[in-house]
């Protein structure tokens, strides 16, 4: 079994350094895979690296990323006709027929790190082509899988990712601030009917251990981040996890600020916790209202009205 050359590709991730590259990179490097992370939002496609790859995996966390990947996949396949093509993230299983038609062979949704690692190990065990040093790894049958396993998360490996200066900055009255990004949980407890998380996680969410989140933030602060965006679908899915986390974060980095995403229902239910967010450095909260029409909100199962009491 040899060490595979793996390329992880992000096409778009809302202007931040992709957690969806850094997290699986840590898992794959732990099994001695040669991992290159490529963020096409801020860099060009490295053609020589693509030609040499054995496994090329596209991170698809949202619709825009998927559409941009659809334009890139044919370019990648033209450069490398034998590499195994994979897509992972929320939008991978949701677009299975479309992505399989484009040539993606393995689709992974949900908790993707362990499945990506298993895929890499399975590919590495294949016999090499007798006529070359390359492995014939494009002949594995197309597959789609969603994993909701509870993972033993690793600290994301951000080695060789573009610096924070390449990404969106936080504009303040005293100047622009470098922004880091991490996740403290994935999935969601709720079943809002418009949401792409629901068909993958089905009302389940998974916590990333506080120690892993803090280690990830530490390395980003060391690299220059002065503000952290938490990308959890809802930071208050697990207040018992979220609040001790930001309290620990503030105790260690009292000047560091952050922002979170919280649905309206949870803002109302946990209004008493908003002061804790403020006092630990939270600058703002993002919440998706979706509609000001109560009938639409009811159909979406948002569990709040246009004018909550």
Buried (B, 14 or more C-beta within 10 A) or exposed (E): EBEBBBBBBBBBBBBBBBBBBBBBBBBBBEBEBBBBBBBBBBEEBBEEBBEBBBBBBBBBBBBBBBBBBBEBBEEBBEBBEBBBBBBBBBBBBBBBEEBBEBBBBBBBBBBBBBBBBBBBBEBBEBEEEEEEEBBBBBEBEBBBBBBBEEBEBBBBBBEEBBEBEEBBBBEEEEEEBBBBBBBBBBBBBBBBEEBBBBEBBEEBBBBBBBEBBBBBBBBBBEBEBBBBBBBBBBBBBBBEBBBEBBEBBBEEBEEBBBBBBBBBBBBEBBEEBBEBBEEBBBBEBEBBEBBEEEEEBBEBEBBBEEEEE
